[in-house]
Amino acid sequence: MANKQILMLVGDYVEDYEAMVPLQILKTFGHEVATVCPGKSPGDTVATAIHDFDGDQTYSEKPGHRFAVTADFDAIDLDSFDALVIPGGRAPEYLRLNEKVLELVRHFFKTNKPVAAVCHGPQILAAAGVLKGRQCSCYPACSPEVTLSGGQYIEPAETMDSAHVDGNLVTAPAWPAHPAWMRAFVDLL
């Protein structure tokens, strides 16, 4: 497999496992991954949070690590990237309010490049208007946004370890799906 240039969109309180593990998996395959965050520069970091399933009605949130930003959001050349990864956590909830983020996402759909989104990441896809007529899995609490944006919500496996592929889009409900989600994304690459 030829090495690909992959863009990962992160922000403060991105889910730790959903940023760190895909980054490491993709690098293991020899791909280059540039991480960007609006308002942050290379060398800056974002705070992460670890979401866990402890048996409560929703996930719990614990402090994570610092995650490095490696590229300048305002200076990236989208044409130089082969694919996009959007981790979940709380970051998508506010990143989707940034018009430049939405334009970035639309670029990858207009050019039919692979896009991987997990957990709350599809909130950004919904806000960008790219889910109309598409199938999308996500954390169940985000399912209304998928359907309200014209997408078809794909319910995850009870164990939250499933992934769904619809053309160039690979989605999953949460970090337990990493093996299926990243395997499907690497296949698209």
Secondary structure as UniProt FT lines:
FT   STRAND          5..9
FT   TURN            12..13
FT   STRAND          14..15
FT   HELIX           16..28
FT   TURN            29..30
FT   STRAND          32..36
FT   TURN            38..39
FT   TURN            42..43
FT   STRAND          45..52
FT   STRAND          60..68
FT   HELIX           73..75
FT   HELIX           78..80
FT   STRAND          83..86
FT   HELIX           91..95
FT   TURN            96..97
FT   HELIX           99..110
FT   TURN            111..112
FT   STRAND          115..118
FT   TURN            119..121
FT   HELIX           122..128
FT   TURN            132..133
FT   STRAND          135..136
FT   HELIX           140..142
FT   HELIX           143..148
FT   TURN            149..150
FT   STRAND          152..153
FT   TURN            158..159
FT   STRAND          164..166
FT   TURN            167..168
FT   STRAND          169..172
FT   HELIX           175..177
FT   HELIX           178..188
//
